[in-house]
Amino acid sequence: MNVFLMYPDRDYDPRAPLPVNEADLTQDLALGTLFQAMAQGDKFLFETARQAILTGVEDLEALRYRQEVLKDCLKNPAVVRALYQIPIDSIQNKQRHWLGIFSRYPAGILSSAVEMLEMFVGLLRRLRQIAAEHADDFESAGFRRFFAMIEQELDEAYFAEIEAHLRQLRFRDGVLVSAELGAGNEGTNYVLRKPNPPEGPLVKRLLKRKSPVYSYTLHPRDDHGARALGELRDRGLNLVANAAAQSADHIDGFLTTLRQELAFYIGGLNLYEQLTGLGQPVAFPEARPSEERRHDFHGLYDVCLALTMKKRVVSNEGNADGKDLVMITGANQGGKSTFLRSIGLAQVMMQAGLFVPAERFTANLCSGVFTHYRREEDASMKSGKLDEELKRMSEIVDHLRPHALVLFNESFAATNEREGSEIARQVVDALLERRIKVFFVTHQYELAHGYYARALPNALFLRAERQADGSRTYKVRPGEPLPTSHGEDVYRKVFGRQEA
Amino acid sequence: MPFHSILFEKETVLQETNQPPACLGDLNLDQVIDAVTAKKEEYDLKPFFYAPLADAEIIRYRQEIGRDLQNPAWMAQVKAFAEQMASARRSLKLSEKLDYEYHKKGWYLEAALTYCRAVGSLAEALQATSLQSRGFQGLREYVLGYVHSPVFRALDEEARRVRAGLADVKYNILIQSGRFSVRKYEDEADYSLEVEKTFAKFKQGAAKDYRVSLYTGKGMNHIEAQILNFVVRLYPEPFAALDAFCEHHPAFLDEPLAAFDREVQFYVSYFDSIAALQEEKGLPFCFPAISAGREVEARQAFDLALAGSLRFEATPLILNDFELSGAERIIVVTGPNQGGKTTFARMFAQLHYLAALGLPVPGRSARLALFDRILTHFERQEDIRSLRGKLQDDLVRIHDLLAQATPRSIVILNEIFSSTTLKDALFLSQAIMTRLLELDALGVWVTFLDELASFSEKTVSMVSAVSPENPAERTFRIVRRPADGLAYALSLAEKHRLTRGDILERIRP
């Protein structure tokens, strides 16, 4: 029995390695805010959201599979939350009743395993109940397969079979063990046996019995004998205790997987409820193969900014279809960084299978999202700032593959403009040649203008808008780079009153 | 000739002693023998290693056996035999200690079965293997005769038949609280498999193993003994057959085979311990030729004890040659300290000792002499309980040594008279050397006295060499050349800028 709600053909691996740049990515895109919104204070949901978003899928089919499952969740939130409660109850039951297999003796292992199995049977019955009542409300391939499996595998006959075993495993009539004579006539090959069912009427059975039976009753004070008999019993129970304990583990594993895979969608539900509560639009993105170059968005906003401000925030629209390079210039504090972050966030959310913060969003998949942001100077750092930036760039290059997405934010500006521009140009040209998509926020006119002058067909230039009066709309629009970033506007905004 | 022993071709009564020859400690061969026999204590092998042979014919008898054992397939067969024999002895010992009748008899039967298997496989292997040595050919004849003897065949056949009868016994135990009952097995189903099957659908990948490794020590408590009693009543015939077997075969170990089992370990233990050096370090071993006279030589030889202690280190072991031809009798080794002189002297004696055991020696090739004893004098810590001074002590020991020495002895002297003045040491050494050469014994003399090196045509000078590039570096090579302490002393002085030129330069007028 497999859950298979994250992938059509395999379990979700919660321990899959995170990308090497996960720390930078989390910091630069402010992913912590997103994880918290999905987790709503639940540590497990937080970890699941973090893992799933940082290890998105590159396979279009798997992505659509998740999107469909998530759509079902948005449609049936109560049923999905009730399903999620089943593994949660399992964990709580285990804690409350001290269930677990800790014994070092087969008899102890067996009785712990039977107790756990009894508890699981109750939960599996509830799972079966939900499937029977609500399966028809779900449309996604993932949920339809899941519910069909539950109805087929966990039928009444199966529950009866399990319960018969659970009664038998108490061994109220004693433990029947077969044995043979090994070296030195010592008993060996102990095998637990199921007593043969009585055949025919009593008289016939009495006639049929061939073997004489020899019995021995221990003296009540024969402690040594009782211990020896217990050891023999353990020898007989060893394999069945193993089988029962492994079965309990397997069901536990199934419930753990169910919890793991549903947790992602519960996170999605939580996020959806908050964003719609803020009146922010969300849309299921149209993902395109990674070989294509698509970026077409409408009403795209920075989801983390919205969650932090707890209100509607500025959104952007644009079309970068066919573009490998998007260069963003313009006014300081004009919304360049926010826009860049919204591009990165939408990409990682899309690749995790989530909806995106936009009214409409189409983009090609990428083989990894990388961020190269200017960092605060670290006092402990021995190497210079540019040196540190180049070192980070080199680490990124170690892990880049074609069709990756790299977001630069004011990179290579820790030197004079000519040198910085030249370094950036060397880097960007190489990336473009390797079919890597680049978004580059810069105030370096020489860099931006240099690319503009080359009139590349696969480059798009956006500019943070500044009104004639110096005020910002925080929107980016297509526009040629300008030789000034209007820093004096900001200067005046800060110092203006005192100066005056 | 009837097979007598794998150590001696003819009837020989070896006075087994656990007292090592006096020279072993100085030669570090005590360490070697301890290591070789460490894992084989049950065989009590040391007496064999403490008895070097003076008879070239017996040495050759053993060398032939050693060559046969260099065939890995045959060595494996010999070891397999040893393992089975050890197992049979363990079962037999166990059987003697046990209390319950059929438990005891069961282990006796087990011992007999193992013994028969051991002998049977040895006989098969002896037939299937091409063996050149007189020793193993004699053994083959003996073992084939034994396995076809009525005594052995009766033992083997009856043991198998009785065991087969017991192996067919299958019974059920119903365990309840404070009581149990035993009856015959009646095809009841394996219940663990059924449980596994029911829950198989939840299986996801590998599962934790909850099987408890229950104590399976040999032995039987009174509950198991009671169960066995019931089983005897359920199936009386196979146990009656066991009774009969024990009556028919009150003892079964063949004495010459038991002796072979022990004695062949002399070879096995030594070959095992040199195998590590051969395989891991690529060190050469050879069966030496036995010199008819007093001429000896060895190529690429080494100190076996040192090789053993360097086994796990990266330090390479230096191989050295020696040769005494014509009238040459004594090798005089001079040169810097820590240069490998003592190791060289030990090696010379070790090769002779090991050759006299009939074993391969540590070296590429060798021709070695027989000896009646190896006499050593290594410098000792001053004994404060001794009333004599150190010099006198030295002289007393040398005197005893010379009293024992014969023309067939090997003498190893290491840095004697180092506690007296140069003049005295030279005088005493020359006197001793004169007596040694008169005696015509073979030997090595390690000394700081260059004068001894060119004492007569019977002495050979060898020097521990230094590296020309870095005079302070030891090469541990001992080469045949005139003693000239000067070259070394000069180079060392240069290193410390203490040559004449250096000192003149450093001390300006």
Chai-1 contact restraints between the chains, C-beta under 6 A:
chainA,res_idxA,chainB,res_idxB,connection_type,confidence,min_distance_angstrom,max_distance_angstrom,comment,restraint_id
A,M1,B,K201,contact,1.0,0.0,6.0,A-B,restraint_1
A,M1,B,F202,contact,1.0,0.0,6.0,A-B,restraint_2
A,P106,B,V212,contact,1.0,0.0,6.0,A-B,restraint_3
A,I109,B,Y210,contact,1.0,0.0,6.0,A-B,restraint_4
A,E153,B,K201,contact,1.0,0.0,6.0,A-B,restraint_5
A,E161,B,T198,contact,1.0,0.0,6.0,A-B,restraint_6
A,H165,B,V195,contact,1.0,0.0,6.0,A-B,restraint_7
A,H165,B,T198,contact,1.0,0.0,6.0,A-B,restraint_8
A,G174,B,L174,contact,1.0,0.0,6.0,A-B,restraint_9
A,G174,B,I175,contact,1.0,0.0,6.0,A-B,restraint_10
A,G174,B,Q176,contact,1.0,0.0,6.0,A-B,restraint_11
A,V175,B,I175,contact,1.0,0.0,6.0,A-B,restraint_12
A,L176,B,L174,contact,1.0,0.0,6.0,A-B,restraint_13
A,V177,B,I173,contact,1.0,0.0,6.0,A-B,restraint_14
A,S178,B,N172,contact,1.0,0.0,6.0,A-B,restraint_15
A,S178,B,Y185,contact,1.0,0.0,6.0,A-B,restraint_16
A,E180,B,K170,contact,1.0,0.0,6.0,A-B,restraint_17
A,L181,B,L166,contact,1.0,0.0,6.0,A-B,restraint_18
A,L181,B,V169,contact,1.0,0.0,6.0,A-B,restraint_19
A,A183,B,E110,contact,1.0,0.0,6.0,A-B,restraint_20
A,G184,B,H103,contact,1.0,0.0,6.0,A-B,restraint_21
A,G184,B,G106,contact,1.0,0.0,6.0,A-B,restraint_22
A,G184,B,W107,contact,1.0,0.0,6.0,A-B,restraint_23
A,G184,B,E110,contact,1.0,0.0,6.0,A-B,restraint_24
A,N185,B,Y102,contact,1.0,0.0,6.0,A-B,restraint_25
A,N185,B,H103,contact,1.0,0.0,6.0,A-B,restraint_26
A,N185,B,G106,contact,1.0,0.0,6.0,A-B,restraint_27
A,V191,B,D190,contact,1.0,0.0,6.0,A-B,restraint_28
A,L192,B,Y191,contact,1.0,0.0,6.0,A-B,restraint_29
A,L192,B,S192,contact,1.0,0.0,6.0,A-B,restraint_30
A,R193,B,E188,contact,1.0,0.0,6.0,A-B,restraint_31
A,K194,B,E188,contact,1.0,0.0,6.0,A-B,restraint_32
A,K194,B,A189,contact,1.0,0.0,6.0,A-B,restraint_33
A,K194,B,Y191,contact,1.0,0.0,6.0,A-B,restraint_34
A,N196,B,E188,contact,1.0,0.0,6.0,A-B,restraint_35
A,S211,B,R183,contact,1.0,0.0,6.0,A-B,restraint_36
A,S211,B,K184,contact,1.0,0.0,6.0,A-B,restraint_37
A,V213,B,S181,contact,1.0,0.0,6.0,A-B,restraint_38
A,V213,B,R183,contact,1.0,0.0,6.0,A-B,restraint_39
A,Y214,B,V182,contact,1.0,0.0,6.0,A-B,restraint_40
A,Y214,B,F230,contact,1.0,0.0,6.0,A-B,restraint_41
A,S215,B,S181,contact,1.0,0.0,6.0,A-B,restraint_42
A,Y216,B,F180,contact,1.0,0.0,6.0,A-B,restraint_43
A,Y216,B,Q226,contact,1.0,0.0,6.0,A-B,restraint_44
A,T217,B,R179,contact,1.0,0.0,6.0,A-B,restraint_45
A,L218,B,G178,contact,1.0,0.0,6.0,A-B,restraint_46
A,G225,B,I223,contact,1.0,0.0,6.0,A-B,restraint_47
A,A228,B,N221,contact,1.0,0.0,6.0,A-B,restraint_48
A,A228,B,I223,contact,1.0,0.0,6.0,A-B,restraint_49
A,L229,B,I223,contact,1.0,0.0,6.0,A-B,restraint_50
A,R233,B,I175,contact,1.0,0.0,6.0,A-B,restraint_51
A,R235,B,L214,contact,1.0,0.0,6.0,A-B,restraint_52
A,N238,B,R211,contact,1.0,0.0,6.0,A-B,restraint_53
A,N238,B,V212,contact,1.0,0.0,6.0,A-B,restraint_54
A,L239,B,S192,contact,1.0,0.0,6.0,A-B,restraint_55
A,V240,B,S192,contact,1.0,0.0,6.0,A-B,restraint_56
A,V240,B,V195,contact,1.0,0.0,6.0,A-B,restraint_57
A,N242,B,Y210,contact,1.0,0.0,6.0,A-B,restraint_58
A,N242,B,R211,contact,1.0,0.0,6.0,A-B,restraint_59
A,A243,B,S192,contact,1.0,0.0,6.0,A-B,restraint_60
A,A243,B,V195,contact,1.0,0.0,6.0,A-B,restraint_61
A,A243,B,E196,contact,1.0,0.0,6.0,A-B,restraint_62
A,A244,B,V195,contact,1.0,0.0,6.0,A-B,restraint_63
A,A245,B,Y210,contact,1.0,0.0,6.0,A-B,restraint_64
A,Q246,B,A207,contact,1.0,0.0,6.0,A-B,restraint_65
A,S247,B,F199,contact,1.0,0.0,6.0,A-B,restraint_66
A,D249,B,A207,contact,1.0,0.0,6.0,A-B,restraint_67
A,H250,B,F202,contact,1.0,0.0,6.0,A-B,restraint_68
A,H250,B,K203,contact,1.0,0.0,6.0,A-B,restraint_69
A,I251,B,F202,contact,1.0,0.0,6.0,A-B,restraint_70
A,G253,B,Q204,contact,1.0,0.0,6.0,A-B,restraint_71
A,F254,B,F202,contact,1.0,0.0,6.0,A-B,restraint_72
